[in-house]
């Protein structure tokens, strides 16, 4: 099970992918889809679509987003994917960083796609103090 990380910032998406890879190891595929089409802040619907399409070709993936147009871009891309691809994707309602780390660790232990999703979403309730 892999992860797709969608952010308004390419640096955030790429940096988070690097962080998760260090924690989860090389067995977890991670796709980062961050930044606008011209390298500015924003989201690139085409990049998001390709990341989701590629992730759906494998064992599937959990998708995490930051806010606003990243959510809209994911929703729009999902509307263009065939049913068999949608069946291999899960959309996490989770904090991007904490959820990605929890999901990555769970995926690295062989967790199912639904277990990886649950780990990402449970990260929302973890107290920091």
C-alpha positions in Angstrom: 0.0 0.0 0.0 1.4 3.4 -1.0 0.7 7.0 -0.2 -0.1 10.0 -2.4 0.7 13.4 -0.8 -1.0 16.5 -2.2 0.0 19.9 -1.1 0.0 23.5 -2.3 3.8 23.5 -2.0 6.1 21.3 -3.9 8.7 21.7 -1.2 6.2 20.5 1.5 5.0 17.5 -0.6 8.6 16.5 -1.6 10.0 17.0 1.9 7.2 15.1 3.6 7.7 12.2 1.1 11.3 12.2 2.0 10.5 12.1 5.7 7.9 9.3 5.4 10.4 7.3 3.3 13.0 7.6 6.0 10.5 6.3 8.6 8.6 3.8 6.5 11.5 2.5 4.4 11.7 1.7 0.7 8.8 -0.8 0.6 6.2 2.0 0.7 5.6 3.8 -2.6 5.1 7.5 -2.1 4.0 10.0 -4.7 4.3 13.7 -4.0 2.0 16.0 -6.0 2.7 19.5 -4.8 2.7 23.0 -6.2 1.1 24.6 -9.2 1.8 23.9 -12.8 4.3 26.7 -13.2 6.2 25.9 -9.9 4.3 28.4 -7.8 2.1 27.7 -4.8 -1.2 26.0 -5.7 -2.2 22.6 -7.1 -1.7 21.1 -10.5 -4.8 19.0 -11.4 -2.9 17.1 -14.1 -0.1 16.1 -11.7 -2.7 15.1 -9.1 -4.5 13.0 -11.6 -1.3 11.2 -12.8 -0.3 10.5 -9.2 -3.7 9.0 -8.4 -3.8 7.0 -11.6 -0.3 5.6 -11.0 -1.0 4.7 -7.4 -4.2 2.9 -8.4 -2.2 0.6 -10.7 -0.5 -1.0 -7.7 -1.8 -2.4 -4.5 -3.5 0.9 -3.9 -2.9 4.0 -1.9 -4.1 6.3 0.8 -4.3 10.0 -0.3 -3.6 12.8 2.0 -4.1 16.5 1.2 -3.4 19.8 2.9 -6.3 22.2 2.2 -8.5 24.1 -0.2 -7.7 23.5 -3.9 -5.7 20.3 -3.1 -8.9 18.8 -1.9 -10.8 20.1 -5.0 -8.0 18.8 -7.3 -8.2 15.3 -5.7 -12.0 15.3 -6.0 -11.9 16.3 -9.6 -9.2 13.7 -10.4 -11.3 11.0 -8.7 -14.2 11.9 -11.0 -12.1 11.1 -14.0 -10.8 7.7 -12.8 -12.5 4.4 -13.7 -14.3 2.4 -11.0 -11.5 -0.2 -10.8 -9.0 2.5 -10.0 -11.2 4.1 -7.4 -11.5 0.8 -5.6 -7.8 0.9 -4.9 -7.7 4.4 -3.4 -8.7 5.7 0.0 -9.0 9.4 0.8 -7.9 10.3 4.3 -9.6 13.0 6.3 -6.4 13.5 8.3 -3.7 16.0 9.1 -1.1 15.9 6.2 2.1 15.5 8.2 1.0 13.4 11.1 -1.4 11.3 9.0 1.3 10.6 6.4 3.8 9.4 9.1 1.2 7.2 10.7 0.1 5.8 7.4 3.6 5.2 6.2 4.6 3.3 9.3 1.4 1.2 9.1 2.0 0.5 5.4 5.6 -0.5 6.1 4.4 -3.2 8.5 2.2 -4.8 5.8 -1.1 -3.1 6.9 -4.1 -3.3 4.5 -5.3 -0.3 2.7 -8.1 0.2 5.3 -5.6 -0.2 8.2 -3.3 2.4 6.6 -6.3 4.7 6.2 -7.4 4.2 9.8 -3.8 5.0 11.0 -3.8 8.2 9.0 -7.2 9.3 10.4 -6.4 8.4 14.0 -3.4 10.8 13.8 -5.9 13.6 14.1 -6.7 12.8 17.7 -3.1 12.3 19.0 -2.4 14.9 21.7 0.9 16.7 21.5 1.0 17.7 25.1 
